[in-house]
Amino acid sequence: MKSWKIRILWSVLILAGAILVVLSYQNYHDTHKERWSIIYIPKAKENTNDFWASLISGTRMAAEEYGVSLEVMAPDHEQDTEQQMQLFGEAVQMRPDAIMISPSVTYTLPYLEEARQKGIHIIYVDAVADDPAPELIVSTDNLEVGRKLGEYARSLVSSDGRIVIVSQMKNSSTAEQREQGFREGLGDLEKNVAEVVYCDSSFSKANALTLDLMEKYPDLSMIAGLNEDSSVGAARAVRDRKVQDRIAVVGVDASLETMELMEQGIFQCVVVQEAFKMGYLGVRETVRLLNGQSTGLFVDSGCELVTRENMYDARIEKLVFPFKEDS
């Protein structure tokens, strides 16, 4: 009888040990998958402008280095907000481990609750949506972008100089924060901002809006663009009308054309985001989150003020042209 009880006790202990091993393995497997799956949904395809090309390239490099499966699903253009939300819904149904998204508008994402119920982590890159409990945001500090732009801009206009803002998308978190920061940077000259218009992240619309503003305000002293499309579109209008001696142009984001316009004296300054770094950090921090490692809520990818005085510095050139081969 005694030996029978001992055998039962050993059987129970062995079974309990086996269960613990299985549970431990399952927990380790869940938090240390050999290959995490991530879907990234930017605001636009990489061929729309240099910013998205650089950011998406950063995500791909990090995915390769960290050994994760990355799929990029992008709307055709930044103004295609409905297409972006449709892609988000499709991504949720694909059940990846994480979805990185750069929302074009601040509204609550459809399918957000469904995604979380499925155990999908949602990471915001570049911009945020209305979310009561975000897990991770990887972005430029857009208030700081605007402040840097405004602080430099105030040195270029007189106390009564009229200023207009050409912004990218209405109800976009990046647009709202950059405008707020720009106004703060202007200080007491904030009262000189006569109007804000939105180009829907279109070079041609920004150009047309700027031409209208120059007609509406003959005494215009400055135009501030808040992303690459709005900045370059506005600068083209000033160049084509040959009014760069009268109207100063400041902007956000850089490209080869931006630097050429700065060389020509059209742009007085641009604030450049570290787009490639932002994409890289987005994937890196997502992997850390998936592995159960500690991450902060907000990761700042950084920005730099570029003027004609520092545009040829090695660091600035590397920032503006991240794929340029060293000579």
GIBEL-V363163 format. One record per helix or strand. SS is the DSSP state (helix for helix, strand for strand). FROM is the first residue (numbers start at 1). TO is the last residue. Records with the same first field share a line. If there is no record, write none. Layout:
SS=FROM-TO / FROM-TO
This chain:
helix=2-31 / 50-66 / 81-94 / 112-117 / 142-153 / 173-192 / 203-216 / 228-241 / 256-263 / 275-290 / 314-320
strand=37-41 / 69-72 / 98-101 / 121-125 / 136-139 / 162-167 / 193-198 / 220-225 / 248-252 / 267-273 / 298-300 / 303-307
